């Protein structure tokens, strides 16, 4: 299987998994979500479609074609998928595609959650980064990265408010000890 076909298969496996996650884990409680699930979906679909299409129409605009970005983007995609899927499976029934907290839920502090508070979003950002790199076009990269990152950061902000309101001091302490997305950095 060629690198390009493998990339395409994994990318569409991610798209399918996001649809499954959105349908299978959505809760009826949407009061805390503030519309971030819909916003995130709209931004992801529009930015990825526009960025990838722009890259296909105009091709690589990086020095020498930057062919090394194709395998690099595949590695970033694989790492992002592994993080995203592991984080979702780790939370199990506590994971929801919209911002909602179950009454039986506790603050997860083990596994990936020992390193960052939102490993599923770290994985999602890596998938988005991989898609931007794969275009090998700096304009496409910006079309993909900027809006998707902004929408995801807003969603994290809304989710953190809900978590602090629900878990109080326990989540505040966890926030002091554990970074949001990048261990030891942010």
N, C-alpha and C positions, 0 to 999 in steps of 0.2 A: 504494500500500500504506500503510495507516495505521500510526502509530507503535506502537500496541499489537500489531498483527500482526507488524511487523518485530521487535519485542522478543521475541515468542513464538518466531518462526522462529529467531532467533539463540540464544535460550536453549536450545531443543531441539537446535540444531546443536552447541552446547557439550556438552550431555548425551551426544549420540551420539558426539562426538569423544572424550570421556572414556572411554566404553565401548570404543571402537576402540583408544585408547591403552593401556588396561588389558589388553586381550586381546593386541594385537599386540606389545607391548613387554615383557611380563612375562618375566623370566628364571627359570630353574630354581633359581638360587641365592637362597634366601630367608633364609639364616642372618643376614644383616646387617639385614634388614628389621624384625625384632622385632615383626611383626604390624601395622606401621603402615599398610600398604596397606589391609588389611581395616578397621582402626580408622577410617582416613580416609574410606573409602567409607561405612561405617555412619553416621558422624557427619554427613557431607555429605547423604546421603539423608534421614536422620531430621530434621536441623535445617532443611534447605531445605523439605522437605514440611510440617513442622510450622509453620514461619514463614510460608510462602506461604499455607497453609490458614488460619492464624489471621488473616492480613491480609485474605484474601478474605471470611472470615466477619464480621469486625468493621470492615473498611474503614479508611480513613485516620483517624488520631487526632491529626494534626498541624494546627497553626493554618491555617485557610483551605483545608484539603485538600491543601496542598503539591503542587499540580499540576505545579510546576516540577521536581519530583523525577523524573517520568516521563522527560522528555527527558534529564535529567542522568544517570539510571541507564542509559539507552541508550548514551550516550557512554562511561560508565565500563565498560559491558559490552563495547563494541567495542574499547576500549583493552586491557582485560583479555584478551580473546580473541586480539588481535594479539600481545600479549606472550607469552602461553602457547604459542600455536601456533608462533611464531617461535623461541622457546627450544627447543621439542621438535624442530623441524626442524633447527635449528642443531646440536644434539648428534647427530642422526641415529641411527646404530646404537648409539651410546654411551648413549642415553636408555633407561631402563627404568622401568616403572611401580612396581616394587618396588625397594627399596634394594639395589642390586647394582652391582659395579664389574667391568667386563671387564678381562681381562689386557692387552688392547691399548689400553685407554683412557688418555687423558692429561687433565691439568687444562685445561679450556677457559677461555681468558682473553681471547677476542676477541668482537666484536659485543656483544650484550647482556651477556655474561659479563664484559666489561670494566667495566661499570657496577655490576652486582650479582652475587653468587654464585649466587643461585637465582631467575633471572627467570621460570621457569615457575611457581614458587610465588607470585611477585609478581602475575603474570597471574591465577592462580587466586584469590588474595585479592581482586583487583579484580572478578572475576566474582561472587564471594560478596558483596562490598560492593554491587555493582550489584543483585543479587537483594534484598538487605536494603532498599536505597533504594527500589526499585520498589514495595515493599509500602506505602510511605508510612505505616507504622504503627511507632511506636518499640518496641513490645513484639515485634512480628514481626522487626524489625531486630535486636534483641538475641538472639532465639531463633536467628537465622541466624548472626550474626557471632561471638558469644562461643564456642560450642562448635566451630565450624568453624575459627576462628583458633587456638584452643587445640590442636586435633588437628593442624593444619598446623605449628604451632610445635614440637610434640613430634616430628613427622616430620622436620623440619629438623634438630633436635637429634640424632636417630638417624643421619641421613644425614651430618651433619658429623663425627660420630665415625668412621663408616666411611671417609669421605674422608681424614681425618687419619691413620687407621691405614694406609690403602693408599698415600697419596702422601707422607706424612711432612712434612718441612721445606718442600717445595714448596707444599703446600696451606696450611700454617701461615702462610707468607709471603704467599700470595695472600689469606688471610683477614685479615691485618693491613692489606692495601692496599685491599680491596674489601668493602663492606658486604653484609649478607645479602640484604635485600629492597628497601630504599629507598636510592638513591644518596646518600652523604654523611650519612645519618641512622642507619639500622639495617641 
